[in-house]
Amino acid sequence: MNKLIIIVGASGVGKTTLMQALCKHHDFAVAYEQHAERPFQTLFKQDTKYALANQLDYLIHKAEQEFELRQNDKPALMDGGLDLDFYGFTRLFHTHNWLSDLDFDLCRRFYNLIRAHQPAPDLIVSLYADEKIIHERLASRDRINIASGDDANMLETLINEWLESVDESRVLKIDVSKETTEYLQSISIILDKIKL
């Protein structure tokens, strides 16, 4: 089975940009977040009653992407991923009361079922950056942002709580506050960690 590397962090931290930069240095199988293709994303942005449908759709989509990536013979890179969607965004939406306790439990059961049948990622690259930088990046985006700049600290807290439960040998934390869009420093650290 190939290696699966996921890139996690708050919205706007630069996950997609880092993935694109990594792909210029090595041939990876990839899966991006694909917000525009998600059927409940726009509906949820307009009305939070779609929170459960949106989250289950994302969890299913990420599980499908992960399964496809694992069938490839190349090392795989994933933007966000199943674990980030559950431990980060699903918990964030529950905190905001967009998901009830029952809704959250349904998402948890689905996540646990998938993880019982699909192995966890081999490496989690966790990006973090200065709050001001994240706000600027989110403001400059030309896409739907469900999580706001104000959610960045909460997301980072939720991500860190999750990562504390993961074997530290499988986690690589990188401060990308001073990185350019080429991510040369981060790429070097990541490729060295995965021995490519």
N, CA and C atoms as a LAMMPS dump frame, in Angstrom:
ITEM: TIMESTEP
0
ITEM: NUMBER OF ATOMS
588
ITEM: BOX BOUNDS ff ff ff
-5.0000000000000000e+02 5.0000000000000000e+02
-5.0000000000000000e+02 5.0000000000000000e+02
-5.0000000000000000e+02 5.0000000000000000e+02
ITEM: ATOMS id mol type element x y z
1 1 1 N 0.842 -1.188 0
2 1 2 C 0 0 0
3 1 3 C 0.883 1.245 0
4 2 1 N 0.473 2.239 -0.765
5 2 2 C 1.27 3.459 -0.855
6 2 3 C 1.139 4.315 0.399
7 3 1 N 1.968 5.349 0.487
8 3 2 C 1.894 6.273 1.614
9 3 3 C 0.85 7.342 1.32
10 4 1 N 0.077 7.691 2.348
11 4 2 C -0.884 8.791 2.244
12 4 3 C -0.437 9.907 3.17
13 5 1 N -0.226 11.088 2.584
14 5 2 C 0.17 12.273 3.335
15 5 3 C -0.977 13.264 3.248
16 6 1 N -1.468 13.721 4.385
17 6 2 C -2.52 14.732 4.357
18 6 3 C -1.963 16.053 4.865
19 7 1 N -2.469 17.134 4.297
20 7 2 C -2.053 18.476 4.701
21 7 3 C -3.241 19.127 5.383
22 8 1 N -3.065 19.474 6.652
23 8 2 C -4.171 20.015 7.44
24 8 3 C -3.815 21.391 7.985
25 9 1 N -4.85 22.092 8.426
26 9 2 C -4.675 23.422 8.99
27 9 3 C -5.95 24.212 8.809
28 10 1 N -5.98 25.39 9.403
29 10 2 C -7.157 26.248 9.296
30 10 3 C -7.375 26.689 7.851
31 11 1 N -8.604 27.06 7.531
32 11 2 C -8.91 27.596 6.203
33 11 3 C -8.037 28.82 5.959
34 12 1 N -7.422 28.878 4.779
35 12 2 C -6.598 30.024 4.424
36 12 3 C -5.14 29.893 4.793
37 13 1 N -4.741 28.8 5.444
38 13 2 C -3.347 28.664 5.882
39 13 3 C -2.419 28.33 4.709
40 14 1 N -2.96 27.773 3.623
41 14 2 C -2.137 27.498 2.441
42 14 3 C -1.99 26.038 2.084
43 15 1 N -2.947 25.211 2.472
44 15 2 C -2.871 23.767 2.204
45 15 3 C -2.802 23.467 0.711
46 16 1 N -3.703 24.056 -0.049
47 16 2 C -3.765 23.795 -1.494
48 16 3 C -2.521 24.314 -2.201
49 17 1 N -2.08 25.495 -1.814
50 17 2 C -0.882 26.087 -2.443
51 17 3 C 0.348 25.225 -2.171
52 18 1 N 0.465 24.719 -0.948
53 18 2 C 1.59 23.834 -0.62
54 18 3 C 1.521 22.55 -1.439
55 19 1 N 0.331 21.981 -1.56
56 19 2 C 0.193 20.757 -2.368
57 19 3 C 0.648 20.988 -3.801
58 20 1 N 0.211 22.098 -4.379
59 20 2 C 0.595 22.409 -5.762
60 20 3 C 2.104 22.581 -5.877
61 21 1 N 2.707 23.208 -4.884
62 21 2 C 4.161 23.386 -4.891
63 21 3 C 4.881 22.05 -4.748
64 22 1 N 4.382 21.172 -3.882
65 22 2 C 4.988 19.846 -3.701
66 22 3 C 4.949 19.036 -5
67 23 1 N 3.868 19.178 -5.743
68 23 2 C 3.712 18.412 -6.99
69 23 3 C 4.696 18.849 -8.074
70 24 1 N 5.29 20.015 -7.926
71 24 2 C 6.323 20.46 -8.862
72 24 3 C 7.659 19.776 -8.57
73 25 1 N 7.773 19.164 -7.388
74 25 2 C 9.03 18.541 -6.961
75 25 3 C 8.992 17.017 -6.952
76 26 1 N 7.781 16.452 -7.017
77 26 2 C 7.664 14.997 -7.018
78 26 3 C 6.326 14.608 -7.643
79 27 1 N 6.27 13.405 -8.18
80 27 2 C 5.046 12.902 -8.817
81 27 3 C 4.171 12.219 -7.766
82 28 1 N 3.13 12.916 -7.333
83 28 2 C 2.194 12.398 -6.335
84 28 3 C 0.838 12.118 -6.969
85 29 1 N 0.124 11.164 -6.417
86 29 2 C -1.311 11.068 -6.664
87 29 3 C -1.941 12.109 -5.737
88 30 1 N -2.93 12.848 -6.216
89 30 2 C -3.463 13.956 -5.418
90 30 3 C -4.989 13.953 -5.348
91 31 1 N -5.493 14.562 -4.28
92 31 2 C -6.925 14.804 -4.119
93 31 3 C -7.088 16.168 -3.464
94 32 1 N -7.82 17.035 -4.141
95 32 2 C -8.063 18.38 -3.626
96 32 3 C -9.459 18.47 -3.003
97 33 1 N -9.721 19.595 -2.326
98 33 2 C -10.969 19.741 -1.588
99 33 3 C -12.211 19.874 -2.471
100 34 1 N -12.121 20.494 -3.631
101 34 2 C -13.229 20.585 -4.593
102 34 3 C -14.494 21.199 -4
103 35 1 N -14.386 22.369 -3.417
104 35 2 C -15.539 23.019 -2.786
105 35 3 C -16.668 23.295 -3.775
106 36 1 N -16.327 23.748 -4.968
107 36 2 C -17.364 24.12 -5.942
108 36 3 C -18.227 22.932 -6.344
109 37 1 N -17.667 21.727 -6.294
110 37 2 C -18.399 20.526 -6.703
111 37 3 C -19.277 19.943 -5.603
112 38 1 N -19.125 20.399 -4.392
113 38 2 C -19.903 19.83 -3.292
114 38 3 C -21.329 20.367 -3.317
115 39 1 N -22.339 19.501 -3.378
116 39 2 C -23.713 19.944 -3.612
117 39 3 C -24.364 20.753 -2.494
118 40 1 N -23.88 20.602 -1.254
119 40 2 C -24.536 21.297 -0.142
120 40 3 C -23.766 22.524 0.346
121 41 1 N -22.598 22.782 -0.24
122 41 2 C -21.741 23.867 0.246
123 41 3 C -22.442 25.233 0.147
124 42 1 N -22.974 25.554 -1.023
125 42 2 C -23.644 26.848 -1.211
126 42 3 C -24.916 26.92 -0.37
127 43 1 N -25.664 25.814 -0.325
128 43 2 C -26.891 25.785 0.474
129 43 3 C -26.583 26.026 1.945
130 44 1 N -25.521 25.4 2.439
131 44 2 C -25.13 25.574 3.839
132 44 3 C -24.697 27.008 4.12
133 45 1 N -23.987 27.612 3.19
134 45 2 C -23.556 29.005 3.365
135 45 3 C -24.779 29.927 3.487
136 46 1 N -25.878 29.569 2.79
137 46 2 C -27.098 30.377 2.824
138 46 3 C -27.992 30.043 4.018
139 47 1 N -27.946 28.789 4.466
140 47 2 C -28.846 28.351 5.528
141 47 3 C -28.194 27.205 6.305
142 48 1 N -27.954 27.413 7.59
143 48 2 C -27.237 26.416 8.397
144 48 3 C -28.026 25.129 8.616
145 49 1 N -29.291 25.076 8.203
146 49 2 C -30.033 23.812 8.331
147 49 3 C -29.422 22.72 7.46
148 50 1 N -28.56 23.109 6.512
149 50 2 C -27.887 22.139 5.648
150 50 3 C -26.546 21.669 6.223
151 51 1 N -26.261 22.021 7.465
152 51 2 C -24.962 21.667 8.062
153 51 3 C -24.728 20.163 8.079
154 52 1 N -25.723 19.386 8.497
155 52 2 C -25.537 17.933 8.571
156 52 3 C -25.337 17.334 7.185
157 53 1 N -26.169 17.724 6.234
158 53 2 C -26.019 17.212 4.865
159 53 3 C -24.649 17.584 4.312
160 54 1 N -24.215 18.81 4.573
161 54 2 C -22.914 19.265 4.082
162 54 3 C -21.778 18.447 4.69
163 55 1 N -21.833 18.232 6.004
164 55 2 C -20.754 17.496 6.649
165 55 3 C -20.724 16.029 6.252
166 56 1 N -21.869 15.394 6.177
167 56 2 C -21.881 13.988 5.75
168 56 3 C -21.39 13.865 4.311
169 57 1 N -21.784 14.809 3.461
170 57 2 C -21.3 14.793 2.08
171 57 3 C -19.78 14.909 2.034
172 58 1 N -19.22 15.813 2.836
173 58 2 C -17.762 15.97 2.871
174 58 3 C -17.077 14.719 3.416
175 59 1 N -17.608 14.149 4.475
176 59 2 C -16.992 12.954 5.052
177 59 3 C -17.025 11.788 4.059
178 60 1 N -18.144 11.619 3.378
179 60 2 C -18.241 10.565 2.359
180 60 3 C -17.272 10.84 1.215
181 61 1 N -17.261 12.079 0.744
182 61 2 C -16.372 12.458 -0.363
183 61 3 C -14.9 12.222 -0.006
184 62 1 N -14.512 12.618 1.197
185 62 2 C -13.119 12.438 1.621
186 62 3 C -12.772 10.956 1.766
187 63 1 N -13.71 10.16 2.285
188 63 2 C -13.471 8.722 2.399
189 63 3 C -13.289 8.105 1.01
190 64 1 N -14.099 8.54 0.048
191 64 2 C -13.977 8.037 -1.33
192 64 3 C -12.641 8.436 -1.946
193 65 1 N -12.249 9.703 -1.753
194 65 2 C -10.963 10.167 -2.275
195 65 3 C -9.811 9.372 -1.66
196 66 1 N -9.875 9.187 -0.368
197 66 2 C -8.817 8.466 0.336
198 66 3 C -8.697 7.032 -0.179
199 67 1 N -9.84 6.377 -0.363
200 67 2 C -9.844 5.006 -0.874
201 67 3 C -9.188 4.957 -2.26
202 68 1 N -9.546 5.894 -3.145
203 68 2 C -8.968 5.935 -4.495
204 68 3 C -7.464 6.192 -4.451
205 69 1 N -7.04 7.119 -3.592
206 69 2 C -5.608 7.418 -3.479
207 69 3 C -4.812 6.203 -3.028
208 70 1 N -5.373 5.411 -2.127
209 70 2 C -4.678 4.235 -1.599
210 70 3 C -4.512 3.148 -2.664
211 71 1 N -5.284 3.205 -3.748
212 71 2 C -5.175 2.204 -4.817
213 71 3 C -4.025 2.522 -5.773
214 72 1 N -3.463 3.718 -5.655
215 72 2 C -2.413 4.172 -6.561
216 72 3 C -1.053 3.654 -6.104
217 73 1 N -0.121 3.523 -7.045
218 73 2 C 1.218 3.08 -6.65
219 73 3 C 2.15 4.245 -6.312
220 74 1 N 1.699 5.472 -6.568
221 74 2 C 2.491 6.654 -6.212
222 74 3 C 2.179 7.068 -4.773
223 75 1 N 3.104 7.761 -4.11
224 75 2 C 2.751 8.35 -2.815
225 75 3 C 1.616 9.348 -3.048
226 76 1 N 0.713 9.461 -2.086
227 76 2 C -0.485 10.276 -2.264
228 76 3 C -0.504 11.482 -1.337
229 77 1 N -1.006 12.595 -1.885
230 77 2 C -1.159 13.841 -1.138
231 77 3 C -2.635 14.203 -1.101
232 78 1 N -3.105 14.586 0.049
233 78 2 C -4.501 14.967 0.186
234 78 3 C -4.622 16.321 0.855
235 79 1 N -5.424 17.177 0.248
236 79 2 C -5.705 18.515 0.745
237 79 3 C -6.803 18.413 1.802
238 80 1 N -6.453 18.618 3.06
239 80 2 C -7.449 18.483 4.124
240 80 3 C -7.601 17.027 4.515
241 81 1 N -8.681 16.435 4.104
242 81 2 C -8.858 15.01 4.336
243 81 3 C -9.968 14.692 5.316
244 82 1 N -10.257 13.405 5.407
245 82 2 C -11.32 12.896 6.261
246 82 3 C -11.127 13.301 7.719
247 83 1 N -9.912 13.155 8.219
248 83 2 C -9.643 13.449 9.629
249 83 3 C -9.819 14.934 9.935
250 84 1 N -9.352 15.802 9.038
251 84 2 C -9.533 17.238 9.246
252 84 3 C -11.015 17.591 9.204
253 85 1 N -11.753 16.986 8.27
254 85 2 C -13.177 17.294 8.189
255 85 3 C -13.915 16.884 9.451
256 86 1 N -13.521 15.744 10.046
257 86 2 C -14.2 15.345 11.279
258 86 3 C -13.682 16.118 12.487
259 87 1 N -12.376 16.019 12.757
260 87 2 C -11.829 16.607 13.979
261 87 3 C -11.789 18.13 13.952
262 88 1 N -11.739 18.703 12.761
263 88 2 C -11.726 20.159 12.638
264 88 3 C -13.104 20.727 12.369
265 89 1 N -13.589 20.534 11.144
266 89 2 C -14.808 21.22 10.721
267 89 3 C -16.088 20.681 11.369
268 90 1 N -16.226 19.369 11.503
269 90 2 C -17.433 18.837 12.133
270 90 3 C -17.513 19.315 13.585
271 91 1 N -16.396 19.285 14.269
272 91 2 C -16.389 19.764 15.663
273 91 3 C -16.614 21.281 15.733
274 92 1 N -16.065 22.022 14.771
275 92 2 C -16.292 23.471 14.735
276 92 3 C -17.779 23.772 14.56
277 93 1 N -18.425 23.055 13.634
278 93 2 C -19.849 23.303 13.376
279 93 3 C -20.703 22.909 14.584
280 94 1 N -20.273 21.865 15.294
281 94 2 C -20.971 21.47 16.516
282 94 3 C -20.815 22.562 17.57
283 95 1 N -19.625 23.121 17.676
284 95 2 C -19.364 24.214 18.619
285 95 3 C -20.253 25.417 18.321
286 96 1 N -20.479 25.698 17.03
287 96 2 C -21.335 26.814 16.605
288 96 3 C -22.829 26.489 16.724
289 97 1 N -23.148 25.251 17.126
290 97 2 C -24.533 24.765 17.198
291 97 3 C -25.203 24.658 15.827
292 98 1 N -24.406 24.54 14.776
293 98 2 C -24.954 24.271 13.443
294 98 3 C -25.251 22.78 13.32
295 99 1 N -24.58 21.978 14.136
296 99 2 C -24.858 20.548 14.249
297 99 3 C -25.322 20.276 15.674
298 100 1 N -26.44 19.579 15.819
299 100 2 C -26.916 19.197 17.151
300 100 3 C -26.029 18.078 17.688
301 101 1 N -26.248 17.71 18.935
302 101 2 C -25.507 16.581 19.51
303 101 3 C -25.775 15.297 18.72
304 102 1 N -27.029 15.096 18.316
305 102 2 C -27.371 13.905 17.53
306 102 3 C -26.717 13.938 16.158
307 103 1 N -26.709 15.117 15.525
308 103 2 C -26.043 15.274 14.224
309 103 3 C -24.557 14.935 14.35
310 104 1 N -23.942 15.5 15.383
311 104 2 C -22.514 15.263 15.594
312 104 3 C -22.248 13.779 15.816
313 105 1 N -23.098 13.133 16.604
314 105 2 C -22.911 11.711 16.877
315 105 3 C -23.021 10.884 15.6
316 106 1 N -23.922 11.261 14.705
317 106 2 C -24.056 10.566 13.424
318 106 3 C -22.769 10.702 12.608
319 107 1 N -22.211 11.9 12.561
320 107 2 C -20.937 12.12 11.857
321 107 3 C -19.815 11.315 12.505
322 108 1 N -19.797 11.281 13.842
323 108 2 C -18.767 10.523 14.568
324 108 3 C -18.854 9.04 14.243
325 109 1 N -20.075 8.505 14.23
326 109 2 C -20.259 7.089 13.914
327 109 3 C -19.783 6.777 12.499
328 110 1 N -20.097 7.655 11.561
329 110 2 C -19.656 7.434 10.183
330 110 3 C -18.126 7.473 10.111
331 111 1 N -17.524 8.483 10.719
332 111 2 C -16.067 8.607 10.712
333 111 3 C -15.417 7.353 11.306
334 112 1 N -15.905 6.891 12.461
335 112 2 C -15.328 5.71 13.114
336 112 3 C -15.486 4.461 12.259
337 113 1 N -16.604 4.341 11.563
338 113 2 C -16.82 3.199 10.669
339 113 3 C -15.791 3.195 9.541
340 114 1 N -15.569 4.343 8.943
341 114 2 C -14.577 4.434 7.863
342 114 3 C -13.182 4.127 8.393
343 115 1 N -12.819 4.71 9.531
344 115 2 C -11.479 4.487 10.068
345 115 3 C -11.268 3.033 10.491
346 116 1 N -12.337 2.319 10.786
347 116 2 C -12.207 0.897 11.126
348 116 3 C -11.871 0.068 9.892
349 117 1 N -12.149 0.611 8.699
350 117 2 C -11.939 -0.132 7.452
351 117 3 C -10.854 0.463 6.552
352 118 1 N -10.468 1.699 6.797
353 118 2 C -9.412 2.343 6.014
354 118 3 C -8.337 2.833 6.974
355 119 1 N -7.063 2.545 6.666
356 119 2 C -5.996 2.979 7.577
357 119 3 C -5.87 4.494 7.657
358 120 1 N -5.423 4.952 8.796
359 120 2 C -5.179 6.385 8.99
360 120 3 C -4.03 6.833 8.092
361 121 1 N -3.937 8.13 7.818
362 121 2 C -2.825 8.638 7.004
363 121 3 C -1.468 8.275 7.62
364 122 1 N -0.477 8.11 6.757
365 122 2 C 0.873 7.782 7.221
366 122 3 C 1.583 8.998 7.788
367 123 1 N 1.257 10.179 7.239
368 123 2 C 1.872 11.417 7.72
369 123 3 C 0.84 12.531 7.666
370 124 1 N 0.797 13.312 8.735
371 124 2 C -0.08 14.483 8.806
372 124 3 C 0.82 15.708 8.852
373 125 1 N 0.761 16.524 7.806
374 125 2 C 1.514 17.774 7.763
375 125 3 C 0.552 18.862 8.238
376 126 1 N 0.825 19.399 9.41
377 126 2 C -0.058 20.394 10.019
378 126 3 C 0.547 21.787 9.85
379 127 1 N -0.155 22.624 9.094
380 127 2 C 0.324 23.981 8.826
381 127 3 C -0.328 24.963 9.788
382 128 1 N 0.45 25.933 10.22
383 128 2 C -0.122 27.02 10.997
384 128 3 C 0.571 28.309 10.595
385 129 1 N -0.132 29.433 10.807
386 129 2 C 0.398 30.735 10.412
387 129 3 C -0.175 31.806 11.315
388 130 1 N 0.427 32.964 11.246
389 130 2 C -0.041 34.125 11.983
390 130 3 C -1.506 34.403 11.623
391 131 1 N -2.306 34.756 12.623
392 131 2 C -3.744 34.99 12.426
393 131 3 C -4.016 36.068 11.369
394 132 1 N -3.203 37.113 11.362
395 132 2 C -3.393 38.212 10.387
396 132 3 C -3.227 37.691 8.96
397 133 1 N -2.253 36.821 8.741
398 133 2 C -2.007 36.255 7.416
399 133 3 C -3.204 35.419 6.966
400 134 1 N -3.755 34.63 7.864
401 134 2 C -4.912 33.803 7.527
402 134 3 C -6.104 34.684 7.155
403 135 1 N -6.342 35.753 7.919
404 135 2 C -7.437 36.681 7.597
405 135 3 C -7.248 37.274 6.202
406 136 1 N -6.023 37.684 5.883
407 136 2 C -5.742 38.274 4.563
408 136 3 C -5.972 37.267 3.444
409 137 1 N -5.522 36.045 3.648
410 137 2 C -5.688 35.011 2.616
411 137 3 C -7.157 34.677 2.399
412 138 1 N -7.916 34.564 3.457
413 138 2 C -9.344 34.269 3.315
414 138 3 C -10.068 35.397 2.586
415 139 1 N -9.694 36.64 2.898
416 139 2 C -10.34 37.792 2.256
417 139 3 C -10.041 37.858 0.76
418 140 1 N -8.885 37.33 0.348
419 140 2 C -8.503 37.398 -1.062
420 140 3 C -9.021 36.235 -1.9
421 141 1 N -9.663 35.251 -1.265
422 141 2 C -10.132 34.057 -1.973
423 141 3 C -11.337 34.337 -2.847
424 142 1 N -11.398 33.621 -3.96
425 142 2 C -12.545 33.702 -4.859
426 142 3 C -13.323 32.389 -4.781
427 143 1 N -13.761 32.037 -3.568
428 143 2 C -14.554 30.831 -3.381
429 143 3 C -15.328 30.929 -2.077
430 144 1 N -16.245 30.018 -1.878
431 144 2 C -17.065 30.006 -0.668
432 144 3 C -16.188 29.629 0.518
433 145 1 N -16.252 30.453 1.551
434 145 2 C -15.551 30.153 2.798
435 145 3 C -16.59 29.893 3.878
436 146 1 N -16.704 28.65 4.301
437 146 2 C -17.637 28.331 5.378
438 146 3 C -17.06 28.791 6.714
439 147 1 N -15.803 28.473 6.945
440 147 2 C -15.137 28.921 8.171
441 147 3 C -14.577 30.32 7.924
442 148 1 N -14.798 31.214 8.868
443 148 2 C -14.324 32.594 8.736
444 148 3 C -12.939 32.747 9.346
445 149 1 N -12.366 33.927 9.13
446 149 2 C -11.088 34.229 9.761
447 149 3 C -11.182 34.153 11.281
448 150 1 N -12.357 34.491 11.818
449 150 2 C -12.558 34.429 13.264
450 150 3 C -12.542 32.993 13.776
451 151 1 N -12.791 32.029 12.87
452 151 2 C -12.774 30.612 13.256
453 151 3 C -11.364 30.018 13.261
454 152 1 N -10.384 30.754 12.741
455 152 2 C -9.034 30.204 12.573
456 152 3 C -8.452 29.708 13.901
457 153 1 N -8.585 30.501 14.957
458 153 2 C -8.035 30.085 16.256
459 153 3 C -8.739 28.853 16.794
460 154 1 N -10.071 28.821 16.647
461 154 2 C -10.829 27.666 17.118
462 154 3 C -10.442 26.42 16.337
463 155 1 N -10.321 26.548 15.018
464 155 2 C -9.908 25.402 14.199
465 155 3 C -8.532 24.911 14.594
466 156 1 N -7.622 25.846 14.81
467 156 2 C -6.265 25.453 15.21
468 156 3 C -6.286 24.717 16.549
469 157 1 N -7.114 25.176 17.481
470 157 2 C -7.255 24.5 18.774
471 157 3 C -7.795 23.087 18.599
472 158 1 N -8.838 22.939 17.773
473 158 2 C -9.447 21.625 17.54
474 158 3 C -8.458 20.683 16.847
475 159 1 N -7.719 21.208 15.885
476 159 2 C -6.718 20.4 15.175
477 159 3 C -5.631 19.943 16.148
478 160 1 N -5.16 20.865 16.995
479 160 2 C -4.109 20.51 17.958
480 160 3 C -4.587 19.485 18.973
481 161 1 N -5.851 19.58 19.394
482 161 2 C -6.406 18.58 20.314
483 161 3 C -6.386 17.198 19.658
484 162 1 N -6.781 17.141 18.394
485 162 2 C -6.761 15.867 17.658
486 162 3 C -5.333 15.349 17.539
487 163 1 N -4.398 16.225 17.137
488 163 2 C -3.022 15.79 16.908
489 163 3 C -2.336 15.299 18.171
490 164 1 N -2.785 15.761 19.336
491 164 2 C -2.22 15.27 20.593
492 164 3 C -2.493 13.784 20.788
493 165 1 N -3.547 13.271 20.12
494 165 2 C -3.887 11.85 20.249
495 165 3 C -3.202 10.981 19.192
496 166 1 N -2.442 11.61 18.298
497 166 2 C -1.773 10.9 17.199
498 166 3 C -0.308 10.693 17.564
499 167 1 N 0.24 9.541 17.209
500 167 2 C 1.663 9.258 17.427
501 167 3 C 2.487 10.376 16.796
502 168 1 N 3.355 10.998 17.595
503 168 2 C 4.103 12.176 17.117
504 168 3 C 4.991 11.88 15.916
505 169 1 N 5.346 10.623 15.694
506 169 2 C 6.168 10.281 14.525
507 169 3 C 5.386 10.432 13.219
508 170 1 N 4.054 10.519 13.33
509 170 2 C 3.205 10.662 12.148
510 170 3 C 2.755 12.106 11.92
511 171 1 N 3.286 13.049 12.713
512 171 2 C 2.856 14.447 12.628
513 171 3 C 4.064 15.343 12.362
514 172 1 N 3.893 16.24 11.405
515 172 2 C 4.922 17.221 11.079
516 172 3 C 4.264 18.598 11.108
517 173 1 N 4.611 19.416 12.124
518 173 2 C 4.023 20.756 12.258
519 173 3 C 4.96 21.778 11.635
520 174 1 N 4.394 22.63 10.777
521 174 2 C 5.219 23.624 10.082
522 174 3 C 4.56 24.998 10.163
523 175 1 N 5.328 25.987 10.624
524 175 2 C 4.872 27.379 10.634
525 175 3 C 5.145 27.957 9.241
526 176 1 N 4.071 28.332 8.536
527 176 2 C 4.222 28.839 7.163
528 176 3 C 3.982 30.349 7.087
529 177 1 N 4.076 31.02 8.226
530 177 2 C 3.823 32.466 8.274
531 177 3 C 4.731 33.253 7.338
532 178 1 N 5.983 32.799 7.193
533 178 2 C 6.951 33.564 6.388
534 178 3 C 7.275 32.893 5.061
535 179 1 N 6.521 31.868 4.701
536 179 2 C 6.771 31.161 3.438
537 179 3 C 6.242 31.957 2.243
538 180 1 N 6.927 31.822 1.121
539 180 2 C 6.407 32.355 -0.139
540 180 3 C 5.473 31.299 -0.738
541 181 1 N 4.836 31.615 -1.852
542 181 2 C 3.942 30.644 -2.488
543 181 3 C 4.706 29.466 -3.079
544 182 1 N 6.03 29.557 -3.131
545 182 2 C 6.844 28.432 -3.611
546 182 3 C 7.083 27.395 -2.507
547 183 1 N 6.941 27.79 -1.259
548 183 2 C 7.063 26.894 -0.102
549 183 3 C 8.372 26.101 -0.075
550 184 1 N 9.467 26.696 -0.492
551 184 2 C 10.731 25.96 -0.611
552 184 3 C 11.205 25.369 0.715
553 185 1 N 11.08 26.131 1.8
554 185 2 C 11.499 25.621 3.111
555 185 3 C 10.652 24.418 3.521
556 186 1 N 9.343 24.57 3.412
557 186 2 C 8.421 23.509 3.825
558 186 3 C 8.582 22.262 2.969
559 187 1 N 8.752 22.45 1.665
560 187 2 C 8.911 21.307 0.755
561 187 3 C 10.13 20.489 1.14
562 188 1 N 11.218 21.167 1.436
563 188 2 C 12.444 20.478 1.827
564 188 3 C 12.227 19.645 3.088
565 189 1 N 11.531 20.215 4.073
566 189 2 C 11.256 19.514 5.337
567 189 3 C 10.373 18.293 5.085
568 190 1 N 9.341 18.466 4.263
569 190 2 C 8.377 17.373 4.004
570 190 3 C 9.044 16.247 3.221
571 191 1 N 9.757 16.588 2.14
572 191 2 C 10.381 15.545 1.32
573 191 3 C 11.436 14.787 2.114
574 192 1 N 12.136 15.491 2.992
575 192 2 C 13.118 14.815 3.847
576 192 3 C 12.42 13.849 4.818
577 193 1 N 11.282 14.263 5.345
578 193 2 C 10.547 13.412 6.293
579 193 3 C 10.018 12.145 5.622
580 194 1 N 9.558 12.277 4.368
581 194 2 C 8.991 11.099 3.703
582 194 3 C 10.023 10.395 2.82
583 195 1 N 11.269 10.872 2.878
584 195 2 C 12.393 10.238 2.185
585 195 3 C 12.187 10.143 0.681
586 196 1 N 11.755 11.28 0.073
587 196 2 C 11.603 11.315 -1.392
588 196 3 C 12.638 12.253 -1.991
